[in-house]
Amino acid sequence: MARRSDVMLRGPERAPHRSLFKADGYTDIELNRPIIAIANSYNTIVPGHVHMQQLVEAVKYGIYMAGGTPIEFNVIGVDDGIAMGHLGMHYSLPSRELIADSVETMVNAHPVDGLVILPACDKIVPGMMMAAARVNIPTIMISGGPMLAGRFNGTDIDLAQVFEGVGKYLSGQITEEELKKIEDIGCPSCGSCSGMYSANSINCISEVLGLSLPGNGTIPAPMAARVRLAKIAGMKIVELVNRGIKPRDIMTKEAFYNAIIADMAMGCSTNTVLHLLAIAQEAKVNLTLDDFDRFTDKVPDLCAFSPVGPYHLQDLDEAGGMMALLNRLEPLRLLNHDCITVSGKTIYESYKATRVYRDEVIRPLDKPYYPRGGLTILKGNLAPDGAVLKQSGVDTSMNKFVGRARVFDSEEEALKAIFGKQINKGDVVVIRYEGPAGGPGMKEMLQPTSAIAGMGLDKDVALITDGRFSGATRGLSVGHIAPEAARGGLIGLIEEGDKIEFDVENKKMNLLVDDKTIQERKKNFKPKPPKIREGWLARYAKMVGPASKGAVLEY
């Protein structure tokens, strides 16, 4: 059977190519096997990636056991938590595009037969999945896995509590010594931060999409079970190559629907909307915000993971993992059974015989934590193209809310006001010019939302932005507002003291200013230019599309 790698390794004219591989130490026997690339995102900055070398070695063992030859290259990775609140966060979302482009470059410049992607944290996971869909060669994903939760005063904590601890310290609720203790305990191991944040959300969803094996999203990073899973993934990729199964065979529209259903049932990060739209575009699947909206009212939120509840990914793993969650959702008759997966089974074959072992972690359908899906899409004059809210993280007292606008043209200005105790009950913090183009880079607003929550204002203050949020955000925090301010969106016309109305149950958000006044404001409105106008982010600002379409680069 002809292989993709034949074009670089077969025939007398490819003697120079083979000679270069032999300089790497490969033998003729190895070069005659299927060539499997491993995209390794190892670095010693990001906690989710510091242990990747062990997993890569396990993947290599699996590939060799199955008769393939592994070759390895590295991929960059930004730590969103470390990049938070300063210049670095401008680079986080754009790094997703760089990652996708670099993987595409490596596997097409060196035409391999198959691909194993090893991501862990926020933008690295969707970036690699985008690349897999784009190059469309047999691919399997094995992530670094979730971090363990920390323990403070007998309670599980994680990075969200460290961020919220800053607000508690500034408001006098805890001492500096207590904040230091929380800091030391909050992130106790390698792995992607232990709540249902962006990375863990997408890692879990990858199982439902079919691109990774059961357990990929939930087995804790330090566990030997993850090393074993990596070996199995290495064996499975050789099988996928031999069978010719590619990502676009797996990631169909029906598979994306399954992913959205699981997303709603888990109460995932709002970033899943952004990333699933982007991955679908690379997979040539027409996915829109309306597809998310159609499942919001059909799927209850059965889980309460941090930051909106007490549980973490290790709890989900103990409860039976993602396949047990899908089994619990089966009576809704919404899941598509026939979607194939990298395991060699259909998704239904993967979950039909599973069970839930902890009902408090994955509740029964008739006892949900929230009667609707974890995420919802809001529209109205402020977001005609849509905005995203984690509704399961909103106190019910805020489902209908009218507040006065406190307007800031950057996250930094908003933080200064929040930390300066200038935000009061009944306020709506408006942070604009932080969208994909205006930021540029669509920064996460975890520091402002965490400070508001830490100060005990999350039941009295709303926040809206054309930027986005970390999965660690809770409260009435609406992001991804489209169109963004830099592209002429109405959010750019809000003035201090304007009234803003929210109706979560009816999925509405409106600026309560009459049309005549809005038209007058438009006459004098000139959007501000991007904050960064040099380097690669200047190019990004010119080329990036709207959040409502995944904030992908447009050509």
C-alpha positions in Angstrom: 0.0 0.0 0.0 1.3 3.4 -1.0 2.1 5.7 1.9 2.2 9.5 2.2 5.8 9.3 3.2 6.8 7.6 0.0 7.3 10.9 -1.7 10.2 11.7 0.6 11.6 8.2 1.2 11.1 5.9 -1.7 13.2 5.3 -4.8 16.8 6.0 -5.8 16.2 9.7 -6.2 15.3 10.0 -2.5 18.7 8.7 -1.4 19.7 12.2 -0.1 16.5 12.4 1.9 17.1 9.0 3.5 20.7 10.0 4.1 19.6 13.0 6.2 17.2 10.7 8.2 20.2 8.4 8.8 22.1 11.4 10.2 19.3 11.5 12.8 20.1 7.9 13.7 17.2 6.1 11.8 17.9 2.7 10.2 16.6 1.3 6.9 14.2 -0.8 8.9 12.7 2.2 10.6 12.4 4.2 7.3 10.5 1.3 5.8 7.7 1.5 8.4 4.8 4.1 8.6 6.3 7.4 9.7 4.4 8.9 12.6 5.0 12.6 13.6 4.6 13.6 17.2 3.8 17.2 17.9 5.2 17.8 21.4 4.3 20.9 23.2 6.8 20.3 26.1 8.2 23.4 27.8 9.2 24.3 31.4 6.9 27.3 31.7 3.5 25.8 31.4 2.5 23.4 34.2 0.4 21.4 31.8 3.5 20.7 29.7 6.4 20.2 32.1 5.8 16.4 32.2 5.3 15.9 28.4 8.6 14.2 27.8 7.5 11.1 29.8 4.3 11.0 27.7 6.1 11.4 24.4 8.4 8.5 25.3 5.3 6.4 26.1 3.7 7.4 22.7 7.0 6.3 21.0 6.9 3.0 22.7 3.3 2.5 21.5 4.2 3.4 17.9 7.2 1.1 17.9 5.1 -1.8 19.4 2.6 -1.4 16.6 5.2 -1.4 13.8 5.6 2.4 13.1 8.5 4.8 13.4 8.1 8.0 15.5 9.6 11.3 14.6 9.2 14.3 17.0 9.0 18.0 16.8 8.1 20.8 19.2 5.4 23.4 19.3 5.1 26.6 21.3 2.7 27.1 24.2 1.5 30.1 26.2 0.4 29.8 29.8 -2.8 31.8 30.0 -2.6 32.2 33.8 1.0 33.5 33.7 0.1 35.7 30.7 -2.9 37.1 32.5 -3.3 40.9 33.2 -0.4 42.2 31.1 1.0 42.4 27.6 1.4 38.6 27.4 -2.4 38.0 27.2 -2.5 39.8 23.8 -0.5 36.8 22.5 -2.6 34.0 23.9 -5.4 33.5 21.4 -3.2 34.5 18.4 -0.8 31.7 19.5 -3.6 29.2 18.5 -3.1 30.3 14.9 0.7 30.0 15.2 0.4 26.5 16.6 -1.9 25.3 13.9 0.3 26.9 11.2 3.5 25.3 12.7 2.0 21.8 12.9 0.8 22.2 9.3 4.2 23.3 8.2 6.1 20.4 9.8 3.8 17.6 8.6 3.6 18.9 5.1 7.2 19.9 4.7 8.1 16.4 5.9 5.1 14.3 4.5 4.5 11.8 7.3 1.9 9.1 7.3 0.3 9.9 10.7 0.3 12.4 13.5 0.0 12.3 17.3 -0.7 15.6 18.9 0.3 16.2 22.5 -1.2 19.4 23.9 -2.4 20.2 27.3 -3.3 23.8 28.0 -5.6 26.5 26.7 -4.7 27.5 23.1 -2.4 24.6 22.4 -5.3 22.1 22.5 -7.5 23.8 19.9 -4.5 24.9 17.9 -3.4 21.4 17.4 -6.9 20.1 16.8 -7.3 22.8 14.1 -4.1 21.6 12.5 -5.3 18.0 12.6 -8.4 19.0 10.7 -6.6 21.1 8.3 -3.9 18.7 7.2 -6.3 15.8 7.4 -3.9 12.9 7.8 -4.6 10.1 10.3 -4.3 11.7 13.8 -4.8 10.9 17.4 -4.7 13.3 20.4 -3.3 12.5 23.8 -3.2 15.5 26.2 -1.1 16.1 29.2 -4.1 15.7 31.5 -5.6 17.7 34.3 -3.8 19.0 37.4 -4.8 17.7 40.8 -6.8 20.0 43.1 -5.1 21.6 46.1 -6.5 21.4 49.7 -7.0 24.4 51.9 -8.8 24.3 55.3 -10.3 20.9 54.3 -11.6 22.2 50.9 -10.4 21.4 47.4 -9.1 24.6 45.7 -7.5 25.5 42.4 -6.2 28.5 40.4 -9.6 30.2 40.5 -9.4 30.5 44.3 -5.9 32.0 44.0 -7.2 34.7 41.6 -10.3 35.3 43.8 -8.0 35.3 46.9 -6.5 38.6 45.6 -9.9 40.2 45.7 -10.6 38.8 49.2 -7.2 40.1 50.4 -7.9 43.6 49.0 -11.3 43.7 50.6 -9.9 42.6 54.0 -11.5 39.2 54.1 -8.2 37.3 54.4 -4.7 38.2 55.5 -1.6 38.4 53.3 -0.4 35.2 55.0 -3.6 33.4 54.1 -3.2 34.5 50.5 0.3 33.2 50.4 -0.9 29.8 51.7 -3.5 29.7 49.0 -0.9 30.6 46.5 1.4 27.8 47.6 -1.4 25.2 47.6 -3.6 26.2 44.7 -1.6 24.4 41.9 -0.1 21.3 43.5 1.0 19.2 40.5 1.7 19.2 36.8 -1.3 19.3 34.4 -3.8 21.8 33.1 -5.5 23.7 35.9 -7.9 21.4 37.7 -11.3 23.1 37.2 -13.5 22.9 34.1 -11.5 25.6 32.5 -10.7 26.1 28.8 -8.1 23.4 28.4 -9.9 20.7 30.4 -13.1 21.6 28.6 -11.6 21.0 25.2 -9.7 18.0 26.3 -12.9 16.4 27.5 -14.8 17.4 24.4 -12.0 15.8 22.2 -13.2 12.4 23.5 -16.8 13.2 22.4 -15.6 14.5 19.0 -13.8 11.2 18.6 -10.2 12.5 18.2 -8.9 11.1 21.5 -9.4 7.9 23.5 -11.7 7.7 26.5 -9.9 9.0 29.6 -8.0 11.6 27.7 -9.8 14.6 29.3 -10.0 13.3 32.8 -7.1 11.0 33.9 -5.0 13.3 36.1 -1.6 14.3 34.7 0.5 12.6 37.4 -1.2 9.2 37.2 0.4 6.1 35.6 -2.9 5.5 33.8 -2.1 8.5 31.6 1.3 7.0 30.6 -0.6 3.8 29.7 -3.1 5.8 27.7 -0.2 7.4 25.8 1.2 4.0 24.9 -2.2 2.9 23.6 -2.5 6.1 21.6 0.8 5.3 20.0 -0.4 1.9 19.0 -3.8 3.2 17.8 -2.2 5.8 15.4 -0.5 3.0 13.4 -3.9 1.3 13.2 -5.5 4.5 12.0 -2.8 4.9 9.3 -3.3 1.4 8.1 -7.1 1.8 7.9 -6.8 5.3 6.3 -9.1 7.0 8.9 -8.6 10.7 8.9 -9.8 13.6 11.2 -12.5 14.8 8.8 -13.9 11.2 8.8 -14.3 11.6 12.5 -15.1 15.2 13.1 -18.4 15.4 11.2 -21.2 17.8 11.9 -22.9 15.1 13.9 -19.8 14.7 16.0 -19.7 18.4 16.7 -23.4 18.2 17.8 -22.4 15.5 20.2 -19.6 17.8 21.5 -22.0 20.7 22.0 -24.4 18.4 23.9 -21.6 17.3 26.2 -20.4 20.9 26.6 -23.9 22.0 27.8 -24.1 19.1 30.2 -20.7 19.8 31.8 -20.9 23.6 32.1 -17.7 24.1 30.2 -15.7 27.3 29.6 -17.2 29.9 27.3 -14.0 29.5 25.2 -15.3 26.2 23.9 -17.7 28.1 21.7 -14.8 30.1 20.2 -12.6 27.0 19.7 -15.3 24.6 18.4 -16.2 27.1 15.8 -12.6 27.4 14.7 -12.0 23.6 14.7 -15.1 23.1 12.7 -14.1 25.6 10.1 -10.8 23.7 9.6 -12.8 20.5 9.3 -15.0 22.0 6.6 -18.1 21.8 8.9 -20.5 24.7 8.9 -21.0 25.3 12.6 -22.6 28.5 13.9 -23.7 30.1 17.2 -27.2 29.0 16.3 -26.0 25.4 16.7 -25.0 26.1 20.3 -28.2 28.0 20.9 -30.4 25.1 19.7 -29.1 22.8 22.5 -29.1 25.3 25.3 -32.8 24.5 26.2 -32.6 20.8 25.5 -29.7 19.7 27.7 -29.5 20.3 31.5 -26.3 21.0 33.2 -25.6 17.9 35.2 -22.2 19.0 36.7 -20.9 21.6 39.1 -17.1 21.8 38.4 -15.0 24.7 39.7 -15.4 27.6 39.4 -19.2 27.3 39.8 -19.1 24.2 42.0 -16.9 22.1 44.3 -15.7 19.4 41.9 -12.7 19.0 39.8 -11.5 16.8 36.9 -10.2 14.1 39.2 -13.8 13.8 40.5 -15.1 13.4 36.9 -12.6 10.7 36.3 -13.7 8.9 39.5 -17.3 9.3 38.4 -16.7 7.4 35.2 -15.4 10.1 32.9 -16.8 11.5 29.7 -18.3 8.2 28.5 -20.3 7.9 31.7 -21.6 11.4 31.2 -22.7 10.5 27.6 -24.4 7.3 28.9 -26.4 9.5 31.4 -27.5 11.8 28.5 -28.6 8.9 26.4 -32.3 9.0 27.5 -32.5 12.5 25.9 -32.2 10.8 22.5 -30.0 13.7 21.2 -26.7 12.0 20.7 -25.6 10.7 17.3 -24.7 7.1 17.8 -22.8 6.3 14.6 -19.9 8.8 14.8 -16.6 6.9 14.5 -13.7 7.5 16.9 -10.0 6.9 17.0 -10.7 4.0 19.3 -12.0 2.0 16.4 -15.5 2.0 17.9 -18.4 4.3 17.3 -19.1 6.8 20.1 -22.2 4.8 21.1 -20.1 1.6 21.4 -17.7 3.5 23.6 -20.3 4.7 26.1 -23.2 2.2 26.0 -21.8 -0.1 28.7 -20.5 2.6 31.1 -22.0 3.8 34.3 -21.8 6.8 36.7 -20.1 6.0 40.0 -20.7 9.3 41.7 -24.1 10.8 41.3 -23.2 14.0 42.9 -20.5 14.7 40.3 -22.7 13.7 37.3 -26.3 14.1 38.5 -29.3 12.2 37.1 -31.3 13.9 34.4 -34.2 14.6 36.8 -31.9 16.3 39.4 -29.7 18.6 37.4 -27.6 21.4 38.9 -29.1 23.8 36.3 -32.2 23.1 34.2 -30.6 24.3 31.0 -27.2 24.0 29.4 -24.2 25.5 31.0 -23.7 28.0 28.2 -26.1 30.3 26.4 -25.9 32.7 23.5 -27.3 36.2 24.2 -28.4 38.6 21.5 -29.9 42.1 21.4 -28.9 45.5 20.2 -25.5 45.2 22.0 -24.7 41.9 20.4 -26.7 41.4 17.1 -24.1 38.8 16.1 -24.1 37.1 19.5 -22.4 37.0 22.8 -21.6 34.1 25.2 -22.5 33.6 28.9 -21.9 30.7 31.3 -25.4 30.8 32.6 -24.9 28.0 35.1 -22.4 30.3 36.9 -24.9 33.1 37.3 -26.8 33.5 40.6 -30.5 33.3 39.8 -31.1 36.7 41.4 -29.1 38.2 38.4 -31.1 36.4 35.6 -33.1 39.7 35.2 -30.8 42.7 35.9 -30.6 46.3 34.9 -27.4 48.1 35.7 -25.6 51.4 35.1 -22.6 51.3 32.7 -19.1 51.9 34.0 -17.1 52.2 30.8 -13.5 51.3 30.3 -11.5 51.1 27.1 -9.1 48.4 28.4 -8.8 45.7 31.0 -6.1 47.7 32.8 -8.4 50.7 33.3 -11.2 48.4 34.6 -8.8 46.6 37.0 -7.6 49.9 38.5 -11.2 50.9 39.2 -12.1 47.5 40.7 -9.0 47.3 42.9 -9.6 50.9 43.8 -13.1 50.0 45.1 -14.8 52.3 42.6 -17.3 49.6 41.4 -20.5 49.5 43.4 -23.6 47.3 43.5 -25.8 47.8 40.5 -22.9 48.6 38.1 -22.2 47.0 34.8 -18.5 47.0 34.1 -18.0 47.5 30.3 -14.6 46.5 29.0 -14.2 47.2 25.3 -11.5 47.4 22.6 -10.3 44.0 23.9 -11.8 42.0 21.0 -9.9 39.9 18.4 -9.0 43.0 16.3 -9.2 45.7 18.9 -7.0 44.1 21.6 -5.6 42.8 19.5 -5.9 39.2 20.6 -9.1 39.0 22.6 -7.7 38.9 26.1 -9.2 36.9 28.9 -10.8 38.9 31.7 -10.2 36.5 34.6 -8.5 39.2 36.8 -11.5 41.6 36.7 -14.1 38.9 37.1 -12.1 37.2 39.9 -11.7 40.5 41.7 -15.4 41.2 41.5 -16.2 37.7 42.9 -13.5 37.8 45.5 -14.9 41.1 46.8 -18.3 39.5 47.1 -19.9 41.6 44.3 -20.6 38.8 41.8 -24.3 38.8 42.8 -24.6 42.6 42.3 -22.3 43.5 39.5 -22.3 42.5 35.8 -19.4 42.6 33.4 -19.6 42.7 29.6 -16.7 42.7 27.1 -15.8 42.2 23.5 -12.9 40.2 24.9 -13.3 36.8 26.5 -13.1 35.0 29.8 -11.2 32.2 31.4 -13.1 29.1 32.2 -12.4 30.1 35.8 -14.9 33.0 35.5 -18.3 33.0 37.2 -21.1 35.6 37.7 -23.0 37.6 35.1 -20.0 38.0 32.8 -20.9 38.2 29.1 -18.1 38.0 26.6 -17.4 37.5 22.8 -19.7 40.5 22.1 -19.9 40.8 18.3 -19.4 43.1 16.5 -16.6 44.3 18.7 -15.9 48.0 19.4 -13.0 48.2 17.0 -15.2 47.0 14.2 -18.0 49.5 14.9 -20.0 47.5 17.4 -22.6 49.2 19.6 -20.4 48.4 22.7 -18.2 51.2 21.5 -21.0 53.7 21.8 -21.9 53.0 25.4 -21.5 56.0 27.7 -20.9 56.2 31.5 -24.2 55.8 33.3 -26.2 54.2 30.4 -28.6 51.5 31.5 -28.0 48.0 30.3 -30.6 45.3 30.6 -30.0 41.5 30.9 -32.6 38.8 30.6 -30.8 35.5 30.8 -33.7 33.2 30.5 -34.9 34.9 27.3 -31.3 35.2 26.0 -31.4 39.0 25.7 -29.0 41.8 26.4 -29.8 45.4 25.4 -28.5 48.9 25.8 -31.4 50.9 27.1 -30.8 54.0 25.0 -33.3 55.2 22.4 -32.5 54.8 18.7 -32.3 58.6 18.1 -29.6 59.0 20.7 -27.7 56.0 19.3 -27.8 57.5 15.8 -26.5 60.8 17.1 -23.6 59.0 18.8 -22.8 57.1 15.6 -22.3 60.4 13.7 -19.2 61.2 15.8 -18.0 57.7 16.4 -14.6 56.6 15.2 -13.3 53.3 16.6 -10.0 53.4 18.3 -7.1 51.6 16.5 -5.6 48.4 17.9 -3.5 48.9 21.0 -0.5 47.1 19.4 0.5 48.3 15.9 3.7 46.5 15.2 5.0 43.0 15.1 2.9 39.9 14.3 0.0 41.2 16.3 -0.4 44.1 13.9 -0.8 41.6 11.1 -3.2 39.5 13.2 -5.4 42.6 13.9 -5.8 43.2 10.2 -6.6 39.5 9.3 -8.6 38.2 12.3 -12.3 37.5 11.9 -15.1 38.1 14.4 -15.6 36.1 17.6 -19.0 34.9 16.4 -17.1 32.9 13.7 -14.3 31.6 16.0 -11.9 34.5 15.7 -9.9 32.7 13.0 -7.6 34.4 10.5 -9.4 35.4 7.3 -7.6 35.2 3.9 
